[in-house]
Amino acid sequence: MILTGLKGVPKVSKLQVIRRLSSKIQILNNESLPVPSYFTLSEELQQNQTAAEDIINTIKVLNNFLSEAEETCLMNELDPYMNKLRYEFDHWDDAIHGYRETERLQWNEENTKILDRVRKIAFPPDVAPIKFVHILDLDKNGWIKPHIDAVRFCGNTIAGLSLLTDSVMRLVHDKNKNLYADLFLKRRSLYIMKGVARFDYTHEILSNDNSIFKGEKVLKDRRISVICRNEPDPKYKDI
């Protein structure tokens, strides 16, 4: 039955109002910011579209960047040296627990091609990558504490390959701890962090006690990250 109001204008029922509001809400939801499947956002970050856009647009994860054969090739070159080192449980700036690390300049031909592929994706042609590649070997029971990489050591982009295991990276806004996001770093993936994610958010690899993504436990095993960075801005040299 159609209800009528003044001068024959149809009067809208409560049910019709609810249907129209529901339709409008659905339209708004469809136009909301798409969140990649490897992301979860805190409630406050979900409600702050500008901040959500900033973080989503400045860090991305490329799953299956490496094949199993490429991961094996990298490990075959790294393991003979890394296995000579002892895991440390104190870091010079208290940023890592249970780790061993090194920097590497020379690589075999196959791995050089892999790293060239990383650099081509991560850095524009006019940006100079640091020649040395950082290798961080994290013990099964280790974790990386919240930190922002020092600007005097590297530039605005960090690109890391995740070897041997899945893990969860958490990013927390340096000024507002209620703005945070978790990223699922799948084994053999590549993450690229720049801009806002690089400078305004701390990043960390969660310990197994806290490693949960979308309600599911993510047990981290030994994890090796192969990290490429670009040269720091000269203005930060003496900081």
MOBELGI-V791085 format. One record per residue. SS is DSSP state (H for helix, E for strand, L for the rest). OMEGA is omega in whole degrees, 0 to 359 (NA if undefined). Layout:
SS_OMEGA + SS_OMEGA
This chain:
L_179 + L_178 + E_180 + E_178 + L_181 + H_174 + H_173 + H_179 + L_181 + E_178 + E_186 + L_178 + L_178 + H_181 + H_179 + H_178 + H_180 + H_180 + H_181 + H_178 + H_179 + H_179 + H_180 + H_178 + H_179 + H_178 + H_179 + H_179 + H_180 + H_182 + L_182 + L_183 + L_177 + L_180 + L_179 + L_185 + L_180 + L_181 + E_157 + E_183 + E_175 + L_182 + H_181 + H_178 + H_176 + H_183 + H_181 + L_189 + H_180 + H_180 + H_179 + H_178 + H_181 + H_184 + H_181 + H_183 + H_184 + H_168 + E_179 + E_179 + E_177 + E_180 + L_179 + L_177 + L_178 + L_169 + L_176 + H_181 + H_179 + H_176 + H_179 + H_180 + H_177 + H_182 + H_179 + H_178 + H_185 + H_190 + H_181 + H_179 + H_184 + H_182 + L_176 + L_184 + L_176 + L_174 + L_179 + E_180 + L_171 + L_181 + L_185 + L_176 + L_175 + L_183 + L_186 + E_178 + E_178 + E_188 + E_163 + E_188 + E_176 + E_171 + E_184 + E_179 + L_184 + L_180 + L_175 + L_188 + H_182 + H_181 + H_174 + H_178 + H_178 + H_182 + H_175 + H_178 + H_177 + H_184 + H_181 + H_180 + H_189 + H_189 + L_174 + L_183 + L_184 + L_180 + L_184 + L_175 + E_171 + L_185 + L_180 + L_178 + E_182 + E_177 + E_180 + E_182 + E_185 + E_178 + E_178 + E_181 + E_180 + E_175 + E_177 + E_184 + E_181 + E_179 + E_170 + L_183 + L_184 + L_183 + L_180 + L_182 + L_181 + L_186 + L_190 + L_183 + E_176 + E_180 + E_185 + E_172 + E_179 + E_183 + E_168 + L_185 + L_168 + L_176 + E_179 + E_174 + E_176 + E_175 + E_182 + E_181 + E_186 + L_183 + L_182 + L_187 + L_177 + L_176 + L_180 + E_181 + E_173 + E_177 + E_175 + E_178 + E_182 + L_175 + L_180 + L_176 + L_174 + E_171 + E_178 + E_183 + E_180 + E_171 + H_184 + H_180 + H_182 + H_190 + H_188 + L_182 + E_167 + E_174 + E_184 + E_169 + E_187 + L_174 + L_180 + L_177 + L_185 + L_188 + L_180 + E_177 + E_182 + L_176 + L_182 + E_177 + E_176 + L_181 + L_180 + L_172 + L_173 + L_184 + E_173 + E_173 + E_178 + E_195 + E_175 + E_179 + E_174 + E_183 + L_179 + L_174 + L_182 + H_182 + H_180 + H_187 + L_187 + L_180 + L_NA
